Amino acid sequence: MAKLYFRYGAMNSGKSTALIQVAHNYEERGQRVFVVKPAVDTKSPTVLSRINVEREVDLVVDEHTALRDAVLATPGPRIDCVLVDEAQFLTPAQVEDLFRLAVQHHVPVIAYGLRSDFRTRGFPGSIRLMELAHSIEELKTICRCGRKATLNARTVDGEFTRSGDQVAIDGDVGYESMCGTCYLQKVGDL
């Protein structure tokens, strides 16, 4: 049985790099992968890792895209695996479509994304992935202090903040992965 996998981690934990590696593994065995990315991620039209490895995207989705229908309508040979970058930006309905692809259409789906935002609140797509995924795996990274980072802090003009829209990618906004201790010290209480 194909499964829905959710591989999450704080910023800079290697999620996009891992996706590119999985795509390579499938393709070197002659299998077809289908890479999906939400349109809200405007950093690059490709899957771009922080180590400057990139991968073309087969489908960019907005909040209105019926994801299962779009994947199944794609011409060409059978899709052997669907890979999703920045899965936190999917809608709950799109995550349900991914679940249906795995269960009803026997296509493994591996979704990579953040679990929570800079305010420590879950993204709707990530929450639904936590509820539906057959397998949930944390990709790890470290905080500036050397401990395991599990949270994402936002900076605006170099200052930590807990205010603003849940999604802010462009402009003077930056992000840093942190452990709980450093987050509370630098950003403030929950």
C-alpha positions in Angstrom: 0.0 0.0 0.0 1.3 3.5 -0.9 1.5 5.9 2.0 1.4 9.6 2.7 4.6 10.7 4.4 5.2 14.0 6.2 8.8 15.0 6.8 9.0 18.2 8.8 11.7 20.3 10.4 12.6 23.8 11.4 14.0 26.2 8.9 17.3 25.0 7.4 16.9 21.4 8.3 17.4 20.2 4.8 13.9 19.6 3.7 14.3 20.8 0.1 17.7 19.1 -0.2 16.1 15.8 0.9 13.3 16.2 -1.6 15.8 16.6 -4.4 17.7 13.6 -3.3 14.6 11.4 -3.2 13.6 12.6 -6.7 17.1 11.6 -7.9 16.8 8.2 -6.3 13.5 7.4 -8.0 14.7 8.7 -11.4 18.0 6.8 -11.4 15.8 3.7 -11.2 13.8 4.8 -14.2 10.7 5.9 -12.2 8.7 9.0 -12.7 8.4 11.6 -9.9 6.0 14.5 -9.9 7.1 17.6 -7.9 4.5 20.0 -6.5 5.1 23.4 -4.9 2.6 25.9 -3.5 2.4 29.3 -5.4 2.7 31.2 -2.2 6.4 30.3 -2.0 7.7 33.0 -4.3 11.4 32.6 -3.4 12.1 30.6 -6.6 10.1 29.0 -9.4 12.1 25.8 -8.6 12.7 23.7 -5.5 15.8 25.5 -4.3 17.9 24.2 -1.4 20.1 26.5 0.7 23.1 24.6 -0.6 22.2 25.9 -4.1 20.9 22.6 -5.5 17.6 23.0 -7.4 15.0 21.0 -9.1 12.3 21.8 -11.7 8.7 21.8 -10.4 6.0 19.9 -12.3 3.0 21.7 -10.8 2.6 25.0 -8.9 -0.6 25.1 -7.0 -2.7 27.9 -5.5 -5.3 27.5 -2.8 -7.9 26.7 -5.5 -6.1 23.8 -7.2 -7.7 20.4 -6.9 -4.5 18.7 -6.3 -5.5 15.0 -6.9 -7.3 15.9 -10.1 -4.3 17.9 -11.3 -1.9 15.1 -10.7 -4.1 12.4 -12.2 -4.7 14.6 -15.3 -1.0 14.9 -16.1 -0.2 13.3 -19.4 2.6 10.8 -19.7 3.6 7.6 -18.0 2.3 6.6 -14.6 3.6 8.8 -11.7 5.6 6.6 -9.3 5.9 9.2 -6.5 4.6 12.7 -5.7 7.0 15.0 -3.9 5.7 18.2 -2.3 7.9 21.1 -1.2 6.7 23.7 1.3 3.7 21.5 2.2 2.8 23.8 5.1 1.3 26.2 2.5 -1.2 23.6 1.2 -4.9 23.8 2.2 -6.4 21.0 4.4 -8.4 20.0 1.3 -5.2 19.6 -0.7 -3.7 17.5 2.0 -6.8 15.3 1.8 -6.2 15.0 -1.9 -2.6 13.8 -1.2 -4.0 11.2 1.2 -6.5 10.0 -1.5 -3.7 9.8 -4.1 -1.8 7.4 -1.8 -4.7 5.3 -0.5 -7.0 5.2 -3.5 -4.5 5.5 -6.4 -1.5 3.8 -4.8 0.9 6.6 -5.4 3.4 7.3 -2.6 3.4 10.9 -1.5 6.2 12.5 0.4 5.4 16.0 1.7 8.2 18.3 3.2 7.4 21.4 5.2 7.4 23.3 8.5 5.3 22.1 11.4 4.7 25.6 12.8 5.2 29.3 12.1 7.2 32.0 13.8 4.6 32.3 16.5 4.7 28.5 17.2 1.3 28.0 15.7 0.7 25.2 13.2 0.1 25.9 9.6 -3.3 24.5 8.4 -1.6 22.2 5.9 0.9 20.9 8.4 -1.9 20.3 11.0 -3.8 18.2 8.5 -0.6 16.3 7.5 0.0 15.5 11.1 -3.6 14.2 11.3 -3.5 12.1 8.1 0.1 11.0 7.3 0.9 7.4 7.6 4.4 8.3 8.6 5.7 11.4 10.3 9.5 12.1 10.4 11.4 15.1 11.9 14.4 16.4 10.0 16.7 17.9 12.5 18.9 21.0 12.5 20.7 23.0 15.3 20.2 26.3 17.0 22.9 28.9 17.3 23.6 27.5 20.8 24.2 24.0 19.5 21.0 22.4 20.8 18.4 20.8 18.5 16.3 23.6 16.8 12.5 22.9 16.8 11.1 26.4 16.4 11.3 29.2 13.8 11.9 32.8 14.8 11.1 35.8 12.5 13.2 38.9 12.2 12.2 42.2 10.6 15.0 44.6 10.0 17.2 42.4 12.2 14.9 42.4 15.2 12.9 39.4 16.5 9.1 39.8 16.3 6.0 37.8 17.1 3.7 40.0 15.0 2.7 40.0 11.4 1.0 37.7 8.9 1.6 34.0 9.2 3.2 34.0 5.7 5.9 36.6 4.9 8.6 35.6 2.4 9.8 38.7 0.7 11.1 42.0 2.0 13.1 42.6 5.1 11.8 39.4 6.8 14.3 36.8 7.9 14.0 33.5 9.8 16.2 31.6 12.2 15.7 28.1 13.6 16.0 28.0 17.3 15.7 25.7 20.3 13.0 26.4 22.8 15.3 28.1 25.3 16.8 30.5 22.8 13.4 31.2 21.3 12.0 32.2 24.7 15.1 34.3 25.5 15.2 36.1 22.1 11.6 36.3 20.9 9.7 36.2 24.2 7.1 34.1 26.0 4.6 32.0 24.1 
